[in-house]
Amino acid sequence: MIAALSLDREQTMVFEYYPETDTLYIKLIDGVSAESEEIAPGVVLDFDEHNRVIGIEIEDASKFVDLSKVELRALPVVNLVLSERAAINH
């Protein structure tokens, strides 16, 4: 499942869940990860070349969060997109 939030800027925050590895990735802004740091067991921050946090990876996500629901509070969301991940054919 992919959820994308547009907060009235050019950047879109994206929540993407990978069930095969039980990993949740939250992309905060577009960019290439130049460095990563595990800040707690199973929680990794990705930083770009300017040391800005561009993403958050949560391993074993279903053990930490209820993935069956998402609640948004007081966010200036302009556009909300929900989509299933496309199947990969090998």
Salt bridges, closest charged atoms under 4 A:
GLU16 OE2 - ARG85 NE 3.23
ASP30 OD1 - LYS27 NZ 2.53
ASP48 OD2 - ARG52 NH2 2.65
GLU49 OE2 - HIS50 NE2 3.43
GLU71 OE2 - ARG73 NE 2.46
